[in-house]
Amino acid sequence: MSHPRHDPGARPPGPENLVSAARTAGVTDERLLGALRVTPRSAFVPASCRASAYADVPVAIDHGQVTTQPSLVAMMVAALGLTGDERVLEIGSGYGFQTALLARLAGYVVGVERYADMAEQARTHLAGQRIRNAEIVVGDGTLGAADRGPFDAIVVSAAFPEVPPPLAAQLRAGGRLVQPIGPGGQERVELYEKTDRGLVCRRTVALAHFVRLYGEYGYPPTAPFHDTG
């Protein structure tokens, strides 16, 4: 039996590896694939994880959280159908990688993050990439950001059995919302559209595992939401 030889001079995986993973997952939006290509994930993960930044796997971050798998990020963002001018609300910004992709595809992005130190990391990472059409605020993601809405699209990166009513209220008519629906750990990522009858589920984007969504309209939070930065 033969085994492939390891090439010590081979380059480690780069952004193109994530583009390939997204294509394999069914993403065909060339604007989104282009955003993946030019957004260095290595700039949005802890220093200790940079060697594996371009593997299509989640990465552990602070507060017992993990990033979303890049191909799943791409699937969720693709489901929003962004064309370039939208105002987008992101719930759960983490270290800012998904925020950066959204900012390259939409007009303006508001990210809500529950942890102040993580929000500050995301701001630093976005500034490092010269992304100026996104802001990160600290707060209860289940309340959205009514003072900055309404929004054309909303993406939620944490799980709860239903869409928080404030998020549905802040979505424009015809807007799209993507959220993992479930108890946290075993979810259906659903795409909703805002109609005159309220939110209508259009399709299941993927099956996945997410951390829980905490807040007034989610699971009870264990700490207050304050920005100390």
C-alpha positions, 0 to 999 in steps of 0.5 A: 500500500502506498501513501502520499508523501508530505511535501514540507514546502507545501503552502498551508491552506488559505482563503481558497480552501474556504471558497472551495468548502463553500462551493461544496456546501452549495454556495453559488453566489460569486459575490459571496465567494469573492468576499470569502476569498479576500477576507482573511479568517486568520485575522479574526481568530485567536492567535493560537488558532491561526494555523487552522484558520483556513480549515473548514471547522469551528474555532474555540473563542472566549467565554466558552463560545465557538465560531460558526464553521465557515461553510455554514457561515457562507450558507447562512449569508447566501440565504439572505440574498444580499445585493449590496445596499441592504442594512443588515442586523447580525446577532452574535458577532464573535470576533467579527469574521461574519460581520466582515463578510456581511459588510463586503456584501451589504450597505451597512451592518450592525452587529450585536454581541453580548460580551464587551471584550469580544465586541472590542476584539471584533471592532479591532479586527474590522478596523484592521481590515479597513471595514468602515460600514459596520459597527459592533454594539454590546447588548441583548441580541434578542432585543435587536437594535431598534434605534438603528433599524429597520433592517433588510436582513437579519442573521442570528448566530445562536439558537432558540426555539423561536424567533424573538419578536423584537427581531421580527418587528425590526425586519422590513417587509420583504426582508429575510431572517436566518436563525438556528431554530432549536434548543442549542446543540441540535438545530434547523437553520431556517430562512424566514421572509417578512410578509403581510402575515408576519414571518413565513418560513421559506426553507431549511438552510442546514442542520447544525449545532449552535450555542444558545441564544441568551436574552430577554426573549431567549434563554435567561442570561447569566450576566448583564449586557454592558459595554465596558469598552 
